[in-house]
Amino acid sequence: RTLRAGKLTERVLKLFIATGKDEVFSLIQALNIQVTVTPVLPTRALRPDLTSFMNEWRTIFSRFHLIIVKDPDLKEELKIPEGFNLDVYKKPDIDRVVGTSTSTIFSGYSCRYFGYLVSRKKYIISVDDDCYPAKDNKGILVDAVAQHITNLTTPATPFFFNTLYDPFTEGADFVRGYPFSLRSGVQCALSCGLWLNLADYDAPTQALKPEERNSRYVDAVLTVPARTLMPISGINIAFNREVIGPALLPSLRLGGEGKFRWETMEDIWSGMCVKVVCDHLGLGVKTGMPYVWRNDRGDAIASLRKEWEGVKLMEEVVPFFQSVRLSREATTTEDCVAEVANVVKEQLGTKDPMFARAAKAMLDWVKLWKSVGSSTSSPGA
Amino acid sequence: MAEPATATQAAAPVVALLKDELDIVIPTIRNLDFLEMWRPFFQPYHLIIVQDGDPSKTIKVPEGFDYELYNRNDINRILGPKASCISFKDSACRCFGYMVSKKKYIFTIDDDCFVAKDPSGKAINALEQHIKNLLSPSTPFFFNTLYDPFREGADFVRGYPFSLREGVPTAASHGLWLNIPDYDAPTQLVKPLERNTRYVDAVLTIPKGTLFPMCGMNLAFNRELIGPAMYFGLMGDGQPIGRYDDMWAGWCTKVICDHLGLGVKTGLPYIFHSKASNPFVNLRKEYKGIYWQEEIIPFFQQAVLPKDCTTVQKCYIELAKQVKEKLSKVDPYFDKLADAMVTWIEAWDELNPTGPVPNGKAA
């Protein structure tokens, strides 16, 4: 009953285990409850047949709880193989939780945010359904989940660049000249992975080099320095939901947004918000490993017309976010997001109604997060 | 991978890029045997050897290299009283080589650095990679998640604004080290056996506004763009500190590059660093630096250069002024250092009399 009520938290579980009673242990084993932090994988289902995707990831995913969110615009039934511990959310479920008027924000790639909203786990790992596990330079299958968890559970070092990259990884350390006071680092809130084969290029770039595939496996994780912005792709990311959950949000929707990654900018926009919020709250963002293998999909040239809009937008978006400064009073993630939304409304809303809509969507999201997403909102730092 | 490359002589004939535009500056106190291994890659280039320590000792340079050599007597003769800014009994003296060079590019390397192997076993031509880094733009204003977009097989990712894709000129290329990593003394003492065996196949631009610890073991730079900022400070004999020469140059260089809109890259190429210096000796040299860097780094992070500093020299003089104002209270050493920074610029301009050329634009 405790499990069904969703009240079995890590703390409660530890108390049960501490009793040292055999019946408790056998029950835990029978129910396959994981003591370690259990990530949730909201997988945005754009195609109905998830069989090959799930089977490819089986050895890595099967230990964890999965959240599959079906794009409300997808008409066909989902095909999901057996043997996973999962929850599937479809349009009726989304409507029930957030209301039919709000559920429109979760269409297309943005359906993943619904998964983030309803999860109650500490960590979330999110992978597009056209990605398979990659192999590293030694030919060994990359456990992307394990690497993301490692990234999130070791400190980040945003205030000074370490030339040997992640100092907390085996075989590396801080180099000469790295101030000792900065060596304990800060909490890592976001882990951005990369992609082999089909890299996350925009349509013009991929169209110009139709044969180019990313074959370079860079064996590094590094912290993105404070106040440095970057395009955060939603294809392969992980984050600490407790700390930064509200800042990953569906808000910017292109007029011609489509069903291929290079026809969207929603993740890039969301990522700029997240980085600004992390910088303000003193949280870290890492980039690099893990890699996933991204399958060929779509036609860049066909997408060129649609995505041109997104490409032009970035000329405004980047300088804007580089200039955003949050107030001292913004000490929680929700407050930070609300502040960013207001600045978007004031400074960008007048230039293009798309930004005005995005700002409103951000404020709506904060409200939604407070009512549906959280039991308590936790301060970031 | 924890071995240097052998049989580099068997390497395919190298196209020597920038043969007449680049000098290789090597500080040494012992011998230059290591050059034998680098011969296929270095022989086409002119060397500037800066001999530290006892000037009466003769340093043997392997046959077939075109070089000029300067010992302490030469430094004193050429600079006169200004020679006081050049360190003695410390590899920091290498910056004298930068000053006397007449070339556009400098590559500097330590005499215990050998040719490394990449994961496929191929010998790495570090100089060639540095040149590639210097000749392609940097991207300091927005981070590219696929690292250097100008490398073959990579590009700018989705979301990277097109207006920023031209990049800015690259002023410096900071290479890394396999085998003995560049750790400070405390870390060396705690992990005496740790070796860097991780080959990270990336070059990346260090973002604007971010400082980094610049190591002088495997470094190249565009002398015309940033040369005067590469002063390696007052170290060694008669000084309270050592092993912070390259760090100091790196912080000054990065602040000035950020101000002038120039780029700094780090990552490839790797060299094979063979010799671990004595950690106890290092500790004695560094220990003041370990305390001082806690003050120095916030100083550089907060340093603002006025808009009218449009040349490297002007930026550097302004930095020297700020060092005197703000760091003298940490230790009188910084007062001396600030004066030496000014002396360095005076000496640089004397030896390079074309006059200050506006480099880039003030940010």
Interface residues (C-beta under 8 A of the other chain):
Chain A: N137 F160 F161 N162 T163 L164 Y165 G171 A172 D173 F174 V175 R176 G177 Y178 P179 F180 S181 C192 L194 A199 D200 Y201 D202 T205 K209 E212 N214 S215 R216 Y217 V218 D219 A220 V224 P225 A226 R227 T228 L229 M230 P231 I232 S233 R261 W262 M265 I268 G271 T287 V311 M314 E315 V317 V318
Chain B: P119 F142 F143 N144 T145 L146 Y147 G153 A154 D155 F156 V157 R158 G159 Y160 P161 F162 S163 L164 H174 L176 P181 D182 Y183 D184 T187 K191 E194 R195 N196 T197 R198 Y199 V200 D201 A202 I206 P207 K208 G209 T210 L211 F212 P213 M214 C215 R243 Y244 M247 G250 T266 E286 I290 Q293 E294 I297
